[in-house]
Amino acid sequence: MGEIFGLLSFGPDGWGDEIAAGTWLTIQLALATLPFGLVFGFLVALARNGENRWLRGFGDAYTTVFRGLPELLTLFIVYYGGQIALQRFINLFSDTYVEVSGFVAGMIALGLVFSAFASDVFLGALRTIPKGQAEAGQALGLNRLQTIALIVAPQLLRYALPGLSNLWLVLLKDTSLVSIIALDDLLRQTNVAVSSTKEPFFFYLTACLIYLALSIISSVALQAIEARSFRGEERIGSKAEAA
């Protein structure tokens, strides 16, 4: 048994360094994708909730496409399609060969899928907020951007947080797809260790436990954020009951 667990030791005789590096890359990829997906998803939700029919059509088409495509296929399109498009553009000016970063391609592909689903969450939250609040902000002299930042966004995050929390957990697991494009994430490092040691059950179980630990830590953190975001309503409710 000790010999098996020795495979996870750090140094030249174990795979602890590689597994740790793969775990860190997985976390980095998820954290880098999150803001991109949130911002783009919010913009798509605004387009779908607006009065311009062209923007609404674009938003609806965007969500339909990236919710309908498998994540793996989206990753291939971004990675290989982006490589071809970028190379052809560079060839207009020089013969330099360029290669798309697997990390950037993974971030963009996962971000596109995340934003498509996040736009639905944001759209539902936007429609929960009474339109009179935005109109009140405009009556106070706030422009559209100030109204969104000061009135809509704080409430929007509160209503959207439960749905976004679920999407974050899905994103964390979907990062394993980037192993297909030779990015040294947790799953790829696990596959390399399995090929070298012929111990698939041990290393895949280790990867499962790491993903599970990341999900548990994320759930605890998200629950704390959600509780903090609703603290104002709890105080108001307590005062109303006391009265």
C-alpha positions in Angstrom: 0.0 0.0 0.0 2.8 2.4 0.9 4.4 1.7 -2.5 1.2 2.7 -4.2 0.9 6.0 -2.3 4.6 6.6 -3.0 3.6 7.2 -6.6 2.2 10.6 -5.4 5.5 11.6 -3.7 7.2 14.8 -4.9 10.5 14.5 -6.7 11.9 12.3 -9.5 10.4 9.1 -8.1 6.8 10.2 -7.8 4.1 12.0 -9.7 3.1 14.5 -7.0 4.8 17.4 -8.8 3.0 16.7 -12.1 -0.4 16.2 -10.5 0.0 19.4 -8.4 1.0 21.4 -11.5 -2.0 20.0 -13.4 -4.3 20.9 -10.6 -3.0 24.4 -10.5 -3.4 24.8 -14.3 -7.0 23.6 -14.0 -7.7 26.2 -11.3 -6.0 28.9 -13.3 -8.0 28.1 -16.5 -11.3 28.1 -14.6 -10.5 31.4 -12.9 -9.4 33.0 -16.2 -12.5 31.8 -18.0 -14.9 33.0 -15.3 -14.6 36.8 -15.8 -14.7 36.5 -19.6 -17.8 34.3 -19.4 -19.5 36.6 -16.9 -18.9 39.8 -18.8 -19.8 38.4 -22.2 -22.9 36.6 -20.8 -24.1 39.9 -19.1 -23.7 41.8 -22.4 -25.6 39.1 -24.3 -28.3 39.2 -21.7 -28.6 43.0 -22.1 -28.9 42.6 -25.8 -31.6 40.0 -25.4 -33.5 42.2 -23.0 -33.2 45.3 -25.1 -35.5 46.9 -27.5 -33.3 46.6 -30.6 -34.5 43.6 -32.5 -31.2 43.1 -34.3 -29.4 42.8 -30.9 -32.1 40.6 -29.6 -31.7 38.3 -32.7 -28.0 38.2 -32.2 -28.3 37.3 -28.5 -30.8 34.6 -29.2 -28.8 33.1 -32.0 -25.6 33.2 -29.9 -27.2 31.4 -27.0 -28.8 28.8 -29.3 -25.5 28.0 -31.0 -23.3 27.7 -28.0 -25.8 26.0 -25.8 -26.5 23.5 -28.7 -22.9 22.7 -29.6 -21.0 20.1 -27.5 -18.3 21.8 -25.5 -15.6 19.5 -27.0 -16.6 20.6 -30.6 -16.6 24.2 -29.6 -13.0 23.7 -28.2 -11.9 22.1 -31.5 -13.4 24.9 -33.6 -11.8 27.6 -31.5 -8.4 25.9 -31.3 -8.0 24.6 -34.8 -10.2 27.2 -36.5 -8.5 30.0 -34.6 -5.1 28.7 -35.7 -6.1 28.6 -39.4 -7.7 32.1 -39.3 -4.8 33.7 -37.4 -2.2 32.1 -39.7 -4.0 33.3 -42.8 -4.2 36.8 -41.4 -0.5 36.8 -40.5 0.3 35.5 -44.0 -1.1 38.7 -45.4 1.9 40.6 -43.9 4.7 38.0 -43.4 5.5 34.3 -43.6 5.9 34.0 -39.8 4.4 30.8 -38.4 2.2 31.4 -35.3 0.6 28.9 -32.9 -2.5 29.4 -30.9 -2.0 29.0 -27.2 -3.9 26.0 -25.8 -4.6 27.9 -22.7 -6.1 30.9 -24.5 -8.1 28.6 -26.8 -9.5 26.7 -23.9 -10.3 29.9 -22.1 -12.2 31.3 -25.1 -14.0 28.1 -25.9 -15.1 27.4 -22.4 -15.9 31.1 -21.9 -18.2 31.1 -25.0 -20.2 28.1 -23.7 -20.3 29.6 -20.1 -21.5 33.0 -21.4 -24.3 31.4 -23.4 -25.7 29.7 -20.3 -24.9 32.7 -18.1 -26.9 34.9 -20.3 -30.0 32.9 -19.5 -29.3 33.3 -15.8 -28.7 37.0 -16.2 -31.8 37.5 -18.4 -34.0 35.8 -15.8 -32.5 38.0 -13.1 -33.0 41.2 -15.2 -36.6 40.4 -15.7 -37.0 39.9 -11.9 -36.0 43.5 -11.3 -38.9 45.9 -11.6 -38.6 48.3 -14.6 -39.6 51.2 -12.4 -36.3 51.1 -10.6 -34.4 51.8 -13.8 -36.9 54.5 -14.7 -36.4 56.0 -11.2 -32.6 56.1 -11.8 -33.1 58.0 -15.0 -35.5 60.4 -13.3 -32.7 61.1 -10.8 -30.4 62.1 -13.7 -28.4 58.9 -14.0 -27.4 57.9 -17.5 -27.9 54.3 -18.8 -24.5 53.1 -17.7 -24.8 54.6 -14.2 -28.3 53.1 -13.8 -26.9 49.7 -14.7 -23.9 50.0 -12.4 -25.6 51.6 -9.4 -29.1 50.2 -9.4 -29.4 47.1 -11.7 -26.1 45.3 -11.3 -26.1 45.0 -7.4 -29.6 43.4 -7.5 -28.8 41.4 -10.6 -25.9 39.7 -9.0 -28.0 38.7 -6.0 -30.7 37.1 -8.1 -28.3 35.5 -10.5 -25.8 34.1 -8.0 -27.5 30.7 -7.4 -27.6 29.9 -11.1 -24.0 31.3 -11.6 -22.8 29.1 -8.8 -24.0 26.0 -10.6 -22.4 27.2 -13.8 -19.1 27.7 -12.0 -19.1 24.1 -10.8 -19.9 22.9 -14.3 -17.0 25.1 -15.7 -14.6 23.6 -13.1 -15.3 20.1 -14.4 -15.4 21.1 -18.1 -11.7 22.3 -17.9 -10.8 18.6 -18.2 -11.7 18.9 -21.9 -8.5 20.9 -22.6 -6.5 17.8 -22.1 -7.5 16.9 -25.7 -5.5 19.8 -27.1 -2.4 18.8 -25.1 -2.7 21.3 -22.3 -1.1 19.9 -19.2 -4.2 20.2 -16.9 -5.0 17.7 -14.1 -6.6 15.1 -16.4 -3.8 15.1 -18.9 -1.2 14.8 -16.2 -3.2 11.9 -14.8 -3.3 10.2 -18.2 0.5 10.5 -18.5 0.9 9.1 -15.0 -1.4 6.2 -15.9 0.5 5.4 -19.1 3.8 5.4 -17.3 2.9 3.5 -14.1 0.0 1.2 -15.4 -2.0 2.2 -12.3 -5.2 3.6 -13.8 -7.5 3.0 -10.9 -5.2 4.7 -8.4 -4.5 7.8 -10.4 -8.0 8.3 -11.8 -9.4 7.9 -8.3 -6.9 10.6 -7.2 -8.1 12.9 -9.9 -11.7 12.3 -8.9 -10.9 13.2 -5.3 -9.1 16.4 -6.4 -12.0 17.5 -8.5 -14.4 16.7 -5.7 -12.3 18.7 -3.2 -12.3 21.7 -5.6 -16.1 21.4 -5.9 -16.6 21.2 -2.2 -14.3 24.2 -1.5 -16.1 26.2 -4.3 -19.5 25.3 -2.8 -18.6 26.5 0.6 -17.2 29.7 -0.8 -20.2 30.3 -2.9 -22.6 29.7 -0.1 -20.7 32.3 2.0 -20.9 34.8 -0.9 -24.6 34.1 -1.3 -25.3 34.5 2.4 -23.4 37.8 2.4 -25.3 39.1 -0.7 -28.6 38.6 1.0 -27.6 39.9 4.4 -29.5 43.2 3.8 -32.7 41.5 3.1 -32.4 39.4 6.2 -32.0 42.5 8.4 -35.0 44.1 6.8 -37.0 41.0 7.3 -36.0 40.7 10.9 -37.0 44.4 11.6 -40.3 43.9 9.9 -41.1 40.9 12.0 -40.1 42.7 15.2 -42.4 45.6 14.3 
